[in-house]
Amino acid sequence: MMSVERLFHVSDLMQMGNQAFRDNRFEEAINYYSRANTIKPGNSVILSNRCGAYLRPPSASEHKPLSGLDPTTHAELALKDAEKVVSIRTDSVKSYILKANALILLERYELAREVILLGLQIDPMSYPLSVLERTIASTIGRRSQPERTDDFDCTLCLKLLYEPITTPCGHSFCRSCLFQSMDRGNRCPLCRTVLFISPRTCAISVTLNNIIQKNFPEEYAERKLEHFSLTNYGADLLPLFVMDVILPCQKFHLNIFEPRYRLMVRRIMEGNRRMGMVITDSATGSIADVACEVEITECEPLPDGRFFLELESRRRFRIIRNWDQDGYRVAEVEWQQDTYPSEGTRDRSDLQELTNNAAVFALEWMRRAREAAQQRRDRFKSLELDKAESMMPTTRDPERYSFWLATLTSRRPPERLQLLRMRDTKEVSISILYSRIFQHESTYEFPIFKPGRHWLRLYFHPLPNQKYNLLTAVFSVTADTTVVLNQFSVENNTTMVFKEYLINISSNGLFLKFSPIGNSFAFINAIELISAPDGLIPDSSNALEVSYRLNVGGPIITPQNDTLWRTWLPDTQFMEFPEGAKDVYGAPNIIKYSAGGEATPFIAPNWVYATAEEMADPGVADANFNLTWVFPVDPSFSYLIRMHFCDIVNIP
């Protein structure tokens, strides 16, 4: 007889297990049910609940990475619990439903049908059993073929042997059937002898294969065509690996252990070695509408049946429709490319110029990153840089080059997914959707690999929030010992506030502190910390805030056209007498930087030097006639004025 305390303890464990099951925390639920079963063994309710927690379809890994035991092992444990429940409660329809589901996951369809029929004898009107019966009938109908009496049948697929392999124990199977069976155990499917073979070392039985081709040419041709359709998907069909968002021009590794994906990899390796990488879109709960094609460049089969793959991403595509095939997804796809400006147009030349400028900056960044890795003796980082550099495309392909640049940054899956959807190479703006709110004093710590001058850029946009009104936030921001913002607030929620500073960092780290004022709070949307060239401000070691950055005589220069991702505004609104000035234009490609000179593309891009202002009538000398710009300033601060000069007026 069990004590009242132990009964209450079992009840508590069951309640916690049920709650974990409802929250899809299946491993926790299994743990609670197992503890309850230890205290009260043989209870049908406990066993049936644990069985339900074990029953997870293979597609569950598309929504959450698998951890713990293999899905096949879970199904076997579920079958054991279901059999115990059936033996305890032979009149319960639920026990037969659990057992049938476990057998279906183990692909024992004939046994599952027998269990379903037994359950229908108890309750002929059971709707769940009726649904399972129709599902089983459909599955068996697709998989089964009329039984052959010929000795040249494969005992696994019941079809004519194709690429037959004879095992050391003397049994013959189709090559693909045998290794699909070995995904679930390295034993002969007939006699259960342990097999020490792999696809790399096991050869086709040449004599048996020749006999089959000679005696059954028509059936062999049908089997060959069927096998070809499974391994060669055509130009617009791709098998899908549901895991993460991959961008073109990436190189990475995968460890394939799920049985369904082992089968998929074997078929891919016999075909064009290509598949699609896709993620489950959190917004819809189904696989995303865009994905990236990857190619298997190296495939290493492991002794336990797993595959270690090296892959390179190629091109992106849109998924038109997808379906299930032998446990994994296959999709009909439409290839996507950016919409380029017409050849010979100004937009096309601007795009190429932007790509070339980005390449200069990227190569300089790679050089500095490599130097920092060598100084820190970070071998892993050096290998990552080598891998990224090996995938760098030519600048003659702006689309692929833009994706390669994106792979150098760490982006969240939704952001990478949005990049895949873009069709304009120059499109870079992504709405600021997130804010970090600080109720108390909080600090970011950034490691600095090379002390020196760095751009610090802060972005503020008071997003709507149910709990906090960001327009009421008042706070200060300190970078190390320098106060960059004091009693700062954002008064307008329709525009983004951007603050930019040039800070000389002499240590190996930067501490960025946010301090709410009084009972208020602080917030930030985005932070950029970028290493600046040593010669950018050669005569100052102070921290500087950028107040104005103007492109004289020209239009706005967006970050896409700047070597350090800066924005240069037109000077028109600051001119006191614009009628007395005349704009001068030149082609950016005529701007040449002197080798070894102080002016470099990082000081200012060629777009800045390609425009200028001159006197409206340069033939008249008038001491009272000049070009004047007026800037609103704070008289309590000192200001550094930098001017850029390039004679484009006298260029023929």
C-alpha angles and dihedrals in degrees: 000000000000119000121244092245092056091048090053090048091052090049091052092049091050092050092050090047092050091050091049089049091052089050091052091246091136098165091055091046091052090051093052093046091048091052090049090049090052090056095040108022123193096025109149095212093053092046094047092049092050090047090055090051091052092052105090123150119233090247089069089086089065091069101036133016113259119248133173122018127011114269090243090056090051090053092051091051089048090052091053092052092045092052090052091050091049090052091049098042109026091168096056117105090198092064091056091048091053093048093047092051091050091051091048091054088051089050092240092139099163092053090045090055091051091052091049091052090051090052092049089055088062095044114010090182096056106133097198091052091047091053091048090049092055091046092051092047091052093047095048090046091056095044104039128078130187108288115257123217093201119112090228094073122116107238091215103052096018090227134112110294112263119193089352121212122197113209123218088257090061103254123127127215139162108275094237093044093052096051092043087055091047090058085079098041139342096246134109108265091226110037099016093233112160109254123208097194136114135189089258096055103031116090129203116257098252097192095049091045092052092049091052093048092049098045101036106030097153096047091043090053090052091050091048092051091048092051091047091054090055095049101035111050098182130240095300102035124081135173111235130225107201108213122096146343111277124191124211116268096036128130119201145145134245134196108212113202108143111102094230092053092045087059091047093051093050090052092046092051090054089052133037096319092238134123139156127259113212139164132217105255108234090208095060104021091231132088115295122263094236131046143157131255116233131192124215105232097172129024121184116184111211125215093251093056098263124127126224108206136191111203138185122201116232121173139347130244143182119240112234096180137338137200142181120266119179091332100313132083126260122188140195105226141194116211116234132207136173119267105247126203114251117278113267096021126124091245091055092050090047090052091051091047090051090050092050092049091048089051091055091051093044093052091049090049091050091050093051093045090051091050091050091049091050092049091051091041088232102165094177092055091048090053090049090052091048090051092049093047091051089059095049109126127210119277088237086080104058094179096057091039091055091052091048089054089051090055089061090065130068109242133171118249094253090054092048089048090053090051090054090053094052117103099186117079092206094051109109108146114111117179116251102245102163138064132185112218122201119199091179136029107296134180135206116208117205120189112228114210095186119026115225140083119344135180112237113196124184125192123200127184120158101226120195111269130179094218105030131045100211091195088071095053115119119182148137130238124209127190105202101306096339118098105217097172127024122191089343124181138166114233100183124057095191098073137042119247114222124193123186129189137178108216129183106221114195099175134064094259145036121219113204110192127194114200121187114218115236113319093342129100139227133234141184132189103193140356129202123190111181130175110243126210115267093237096051094098104007096171102051136067094176127105110259132196117211109236102168134005112182135185103214114222095356144083128270115297109215124211089258090067097043126088093223099034094256129150120232114196125208113263096220098101092052097051114106095202109019092167090069094058132074124205117236121200134192136172112269091226092064091064109102125188117216113245108251092006126135093246112080134162087262092059090056132337122249089255088071094053093044092072132052146157124243134178112284090235107024092180093070120075111207120163090203093053116083145136113264132183121192120207125186107232141170109252092212092069135068118232133210114213119202120189127192121210130191123158104231093145095076096041106116 
